[in-house]
Amino acid sequence: MKKILLAIFCCSLSILASAQTSAPTITIKGSVIDSASKQPIGYVTVALEDAKSKTTVRSNLTKDDGTFQLKGPVGNYILALVSVGYKDKVLPLASSGDVIDMGKIVLQASSNKLGEVSITAAKPLMKQEVDRISYDVAADPEGKSITALDMMRKVPLITVDASDNIQLKGSSNYKILINGKESALMAKNPSDVLRSMPATNILKIEVITTPPAKYDAEGLAGIINIITVKNADQGYNFGINTRYNTLWGPGVNLNATVKEGKFWFFWLHRLRQAKPNY
């Protein structure tokens, strides 16, 4: 069994290494500030777009201090910045070197008057309401290739550590809802379920910072509501995850999800060494 696990792990490493070295990448970084106050602006959507097709290749949100960093394959790009309450901004990128530092990018507040209608390829990833924020997974180009758990790492106020433990505003006291309804699977194994769910099944992720009155007695830090594509949870899903720990050696997680109508079955099996390698 040990040899089989090691072979699977080495195969996974070789595939990952070949994927990482197959194409050179470029890093774009900078910070966004308000034109009037000169203060940093957080949660601005920064999108890396192909200069010819205007399709979004990568997108992310600025941090609380206004900084951002995007990585993508080397190419001819433009940088689009979109935020509610500010004028959209598009900047050309001079592809020189592996890292492009855009410095401080100034955004101007948009006026309330109706002006020209402009259409841009970039969509805001985040929408802020009175009691919640919404992350538009469908507008994130990386949603086509990552899992729901990886997408959680990009949502503001949500953190996922190296052991895939999810926290909301630094607290483990929260609820995860699917389309506004509680799920027994999410209550028991949220990380495992989200790891086996492709992000393409999700429309948006809502972080409800002010839970409804019925949750007041539970003292929740908030609620994570996952809005899925219609019937996206129907069907079968099977996943294999490999890992390696310097103490326990290689290991494999096998998981499967089956959903047909009201029937929902989730299975998880961990294969790992019984004793550590001292």
C-alpha positions in Angstrom: 0.0 0.0 0.0 2.9 2.3 0.8 4.4 1.9 -2.6 1.1 2.5 -4.3 0.5 5.7 -2.4 4.0 6.9 -3.1 3.6 6.1 -6.8 0.3 8.1 -6.9 1.9 11.0 -5.1 4.9 11.1 -7.4 2.6 11.0 -10.5 0.6 13.9 -9.1 3.8 15.9 -8.5 5.0 15.3 -12.0 1.7 16.4 -13.5 1.7 19.5 -11.3 5.3 20.3 -12.1 4.7 20.0 -15.8 1.7 22.2 -15.6 3.5 24.9 -13.7 6.5 24.9 -16.0 4.7 24.5 -19.3 4.3 28.3 -19.9 6.0 31.4 -18.5 3.9 33.6 -16.3 3.8 37.3 -15.6 2.9 39.1 -12.3 1.0 42.5 -12.2 0.8 44.3 -9.0 0.0 47.8 -7.7 -2.4 49.6 -5.4 -5.7 51.6 -5.9 -6.4 54.9 -4.1 -9.2 57.5 -4.1 -8.5 60.6 -6.2 -9.9 63.0 -3.6 -9.0 61.5 -0.2 -5.8 59.6 -1.4 -6.9 56.7 0.8 -6.7 53.1 -0.4 -9.8 51.5 -1.8 -10.5 47.9 -0.9 -12.6 45.3 -2.8 -12.0 46.9 -6.2 -12.3 44.4 -9.0 -9.0 44.2 -11.0 -9.3 42.2 -14.2 -6.5 41.2 -16.6 -8.0 41.2 -20.1 -6.7 40.1 -23.4 -5.9 43.2 -25.5 -7.5 41.9 -28.7 -10.5 39.8 -27.6 -11.2 41.8 -24.4 -11.9 38.5 -22.6 -11.0 38.3 -18.9 -8.0 36.1 -18.2 -7.6 36.7 -14.4 -9.5 38.8 -11.9 -9.2 39.5 -8.2 -10.2 42.0 -5.5 -7.9 44.6 -3.9 -7.2 44.1 -0.3 -8.2 46.5 2.5 -5.0 48.4 1.9 -5.8 48.8 -1.8 -3.1 46.5 -3.0 -3.5 43.7 -5.6 -1.5 41.1 -7.4 -2.5 39.1 -10.5 -0.6 36.3 -12.2 -1.2 35.0 -15.7 0.5 33.6 -18.8 2.7 36.0 -20.8 0.7 37.9 -23.3 -0.7 41.2 -24.6 -3.0 42.5 -21.9 -4.9 45.5 -20.6 -5.8 46.1 -16.9 -9.5 47.0 -16.1 -10.5 48.3 -12.7 -14.2 48.3 -11.8 -15.9 49.4 -8.5 -19.3 50.5 -7.5 -19.3 54.3 -6.9 -16.2 54.9 -9.1 -15.5 55.4 -12.8 -14.2 52.4 -14.6 -10.6 52.6 -15.6 -8.7 50.7 -18.3 -4.9 50.8 -18.5 -2.5 49.4 -21.1 0.3 47.1 -19.9 3.8 47.3 -21.1 5.1 43.7 -21.1 8.6 44.1 -19.8 10.0 41.6 -17.5 8.3 39.0 -15.3 6.8 41.6 -12.9 4.9 44.7 -13.8 4.5 47.2 -11.0 1.6 49.6 -11.8 2.3 51.7 -8.7 -0.6 53.8 -7.4 -3.7 53.8 -9.6 -6.1 56.6 -8.9 -9.9 56.1 -9.2 -12.4 59.0 -9.5 -15.8 58.9 -7.9 -18.6 58.6 -10.4 -21.2 61.3 -10.5 -24.9 60.6 -10.0 -25.8 62.1 -13.3 -26.5 59.8 -16.2 -23.8 60.2 -18.9 -22.6 58.0 -21.7 -23.3 54.3 -21.5 -20.1 52.4 -21.6 -19.8 48.6 -21.9 -16.8 46.8 -20.5 -15.9 43.1 -20.5 -15.0 43.3 -16.8 -17.7 42.7 -14.2 -17.5 43.6 -10.5 -16.7 40.5 -8.6 -18.2 41.8 -5.4 -21.4 43.6 -4.6 -22.0 45.1 -1.1 -25.4 45.3 0.5 -26.6 46.4 3.9 -26.4 43.0 5.5 -24.2 41.0 3.2 -21.5 40.9 0.5 -21.9 38.8 -2.7 -19.0 37.3 -4.6 -19.9 36.7 -8.3 -18.3 33.4 -9.0 -19.8 33.3 -12.5 -17.8 36.5 -13.4 -14.5 35.0 -12.1 -12.6 33.3 -15.0 -10.7 31.1 -12.6 -14.1 29.6 -11.6 -13.9 27.3 -14.6 -10.8 25.4 -13.4 -10.9 25.4 -9.6 -13.0 23.8 -6.8 -15.6 25.5 -4.7 -13.2 25.3 -1.7 -10.5 27.1 -3.7 -13.0 29.8 -4.6 -13.8 30.3 -0.9 -10.2 31.5 -0.5 -11.0 34.5 -2.7 -14.1 35.6 -1.0 -13.7 38.6 1.4 -14.1 37.8 5.2 -13.6 34.1 4.5 -10.3 32.4 5.2 -9.2 28.8 4.5 -6.0 27.7 6.1 -3.4 25.1 4.9 -5.5 22.3 6.5 -8.6 23.5 4.6 -10.3 24.7 7.7 -12.8 27.4 6.9 -13.3 30.5 9.1 -15.6 33.5 8.8 -14.2 36.7 10.2 -11.7 34.6 12.1 -14.4 32.5 13.7 -15.4 28.9 13.3 -19.0 29.6 14.5 -20.9 30.1 11.3 -23.4 28.3 9.1 -23.1 27.3 5.4 -26.4 27.3 3.5 -27.1 26.0 0.0 -29.5 28.2 -1.8 -30.7 29.5 1.5 -31.3 26.1 3.1 -29.3 24.2 5.7 -27.5 21.1 4.6 -26.5 18.2 7.0 -23.5 17.5 4.8 -22.2 21.1 5.0 -22.7 21.0 8.8 -20.5 17.9 9.2 -17.9 18.0 6.4 -18.0 21.4 4.7 -14.3 21.4 3.5 -14.7 17.9 2.0 -17.9 18.7 0.2 -16.6 21.9 -1.2 -13.4 20.3 -2.3 -15.4 17.8 -4.4 -17.7 20.5 -5.9 -16.5 22.3 -9.0 -16.8 26.1 -8.8 -18.7 26.1 -12.2 -21.7 24.8 -10.2 -21.9 28.1 -8.3 -23.4 31.4 -9.3 -22.4 33.4 -6.3 -21.3 33.2 -2.7 -23.0 35.4 -0.2 -21.5 36.3 3.2 -24.3 37.5 5.4 -22.7 39.6 8.1 -26.0 40.2 9.9 -27.8 36.9 10.3 -31.6 36.8 10.4 -33.3 37.0 13.8 -33.9 33.2 14.0 -30.1 32.7 14.3 -29.6 35.3 17.1 -29.5 32.8 19.9 -26.7 30.8 18.2 -24.2 33.7 18.4 -23.0 33.2 14.8 -20.2 35.2 13.3 -22.3 35.1 10.0 -23.7 32.9 7.4 -22.2 31.7 4.1 -24.9 31.2 1.5 -23.9 29.3 -1.7 -26.2 30.0 -4.6 -25.8 27.2 -7.2 -26.6 26.9 -10.8 -30.0 25.4 -11.4 -29.8 21.6 -10.9 -26.0 21.9 -10.6 -26.0 19.6 -7.6 -27.8 16.8 -9.5 -25.8 13.8 -10.8 -22.6 12.2 -9.7 -19.2 13.6 -8.7 -16.0 11.6 -7.8 -12.7 13.1 -6.7 -9.2 11.9 -5.7 -6.9 14.2 -3.7 -3.2 13.3 -3.0 -1.0 14.9 -0.3 2.3 14.4 1.4 3.3 15.1 4.9 7.0 14.9 6.1 5.8 13.0 9.3 3.1 10.8 8.0 4.2 10.4 4.4 1.9 10.2 1.4 -1.9 9.9 1.6 -4.9 9.8 -0.6 -8.5 11.1 -0.1 -11.3 9.5 -2.1 -14.7 11.2 -2.2 -17.9 10.9 -4.1 -21.2 12.8 -4.1 -24.5 11.5 -5.5 -27.6 13.7 -5.8 -30.8 12.6 -7.6 -33.9 14.5 -6.7 -34.2 14.6 -2.9 -31.7 11.8 -2.5 -28.2 13.0 -1.5 -25.3 10.7 -0.6 -21.8 11.8 0.3 -18.9 9.3 0.8 -15.3 10.1 2.0 -12.5 7.6 2.6 -9.0 8.5 3.7 -6.0 6.3 2.9 -2.8 7.0 4.8 0.0 5.4 6.7 -0.8 4.1 10.1 2.5 5.1 11.7 4.7 8.2 11.1 8.1 8.0 9.4 10.5 8.8 12.2 
